[in-house]
Amino acid sequence: MLPVEPVALEGRGVRIEPLGLEHVDALAGVVRDGELWRLRVTSAPEPADVEAYIRTALDTADRVPFVVTDTIGGRVVGCTSYYAIDVPLGRLGIGHTWYAASAQRTHVNTATKLALMTHAFEVLGVAAIVWHTDNFNHASQRAILRLGAKLDGVLRHDKIRRDGTIRDMYMYSMLAGEWPESKAQLEYLLSR
């Protein structure tokens, strides 16, 4: 696996670019669209905390964060990251993902994940991609399964949510050998 560097990717109606402080205002608008910070199962910040969120994402050693633009609508609609990057093991995660409510259940998530997974498997040469999500984030669980990932298990009593409750973490993965079939399915879904 190659080292993971910030990269710009584009296709299927999305543009994915390295996240930076120049995206504060746009992402503050994103979190307002659906009041994402009120969802107890996501990591979306309050509008006033977007700059601190971006600074933390940029300062995390094993994370490469991105901003996502819907090129059809021409506006920033969310962010996502490669995270838990382990070059010697050949594994990384895709997550810390949140989208404006108006971009949810559109082409955006599938197209973004297709671009990130294609880059990870075909350019970086990863052996495995992982996803982690809250046990009550059923929409995220369905979306991860739709990508072709497999449920590996549940880590119980994993983390304290911002509301003080304890979450269990659902863990998913996809291996490089599973990628060609999953890629074909994602391309099919986006072509419909």
N, C-alpha and C positions, 0 to 999 in steps of 0.2 A: 504494500500500500504506500502510495505517495503521501507526503505531508499535505495537510489540508490548508489551503490558502483562500482568502476572500476571492470570489469570482462572480462575474455577471453572467447570467443565463437567461435565454429568452426562447419562448415558443408556446404554441397552443393558447395564445391570448394572455400570457403573463410575462412579466419581466422581473427577474430576481436579481437584486443588486446588494453589495455589501451595505449593511446598516451603518449609519453615521448620525452625528448630532444634527445634521441638516434635515433629518427626518422627524424631528421632535413635533413640529406643528402638524404635519400630515398624520402622524400616528396618534396624536392627541385627538384629532378628528375621528380616526378609526375607532378608538375605544369609546368615544361618545356615541357612535352608531351602534346602538344596542346596549349601551351601558355595560360593556364587557367586564369591567372591574367588579360588578355586582354578582357575577357568576362565581359561585364558590368553588368550581372545579377547574378554573383556568388560572393562568399566571398573568393575565392582562392587568396592567397598572391603571390607577386612576389617572385622569388627564394631567393633573398637576405633577404626577410622578413619572411621566414618560421619559423625561431627560435622565433621571436617575436610573430608570430601567435600562435605557440604552447604554449609559456609562457602565453599569454592571455587566451587561452582555458583552461589551467590548473588552472589559477587563478580566473576563473569565478565561483562564488559560486553555481549557479544552473545549472552547466554544467558538464557532464562526457564525455570527448572526447576519440575517438578510432582511431586507424590506421587500415586500411583494407589491407590484403594480399590476392592475388589470389593464392591459393594453387596449382592450375593447372599449372600456369606459374611460381610460386615460387617467386613472387616479390610484393613489396608494390605497391598498385595501387590507394590509396586515403585515405580519412579520413571522419569521420562522428561523430555525438555526440548525446547523450541524452541531452536535454537542456530544459529550462523553467520548471524545475522539481518542482512540487508542491505536496509534500507528503500528507499533510492534505486533499487536493482536490482529490488526486489519479490520477494525470495527469502529463504527460511529453511530450515533443516534440522530434521528431527525425529530425535532420537537420544539418546545417553547413557541408553539404556533398559535396564533389567534388572528381572526379576520373580522372585519366589520360585519355586522349582522346582515347588511344588504349584499355582501359577497358570499355568504354562507349558502350552501346547497346550489352553487353555480359551478362553472368549470374551474374556478380558481384553485381550490385545494388539490384536485386531481392533477391539473396541469403543473402546479408547483411541485408536488411530490414526484411526478414523472420526471421533471427536469433535474431535481436534486438526486433522485435515485439513479438516473442515467449517468449523471456526472460521477456519483460515488462508485457505482459498479464498473462503468466503462472507461472512465478517465483515471480516477484515483486507485482503482483496483481493490476496493474493499472486499472482504470475505463475507461480512455480515453487516446489516443495518438493523438497529433496534429502535423501538418506540416504547415509551412509558406513558401511562395515563391514569387518571383518577378512576377509582372503582365506580363512581357515580357519573362519570362523563361518558354516557352511553353513545352520544353522537360521535365522539372521538373514537370510541371502540369500533363502531360500525365503519367509520371512515378508514381506520387502519386495516381492518379485515378486508375492506373493498380494494385496498392496494395489493392484496395478496399475501400479507404478513400472516404469521401463525402465532397463536397465543402460546407463550412459553410457560406462563404461570402467574401467580399473584403473590406479591410480597406484602404480607399483612402488617398493619401498624407501621407504615413506612414514613409518613411525614405529617407534620402539623399544617393544616390548611390555615389560610389567613383569618378564618372565623374561629379558630381555636379547636376545631374538631380534628380527629385523626383520620387520615385517608389510608386506604389500601391501594397499592399500585399494581395495575395490570401491565404485564411485560409481554411484548411481541417482538418477533424478529423475522428477517428474511435473509436467506443465504444466497450467495452468488449463483449457485446452480438453479435456484428457483426464479431468478430474475428474468430470464427470457420469456417464460410463460406469463409472468405477471406484467411485464412490459407490453406484450402483445394485447393482453386484456385491457390495460389502461389506455392504450392507443385506440383500441376498439371503442371503449366507452366515450372517449373524447371525440371520436369521429361521428358519433350518433347525433 
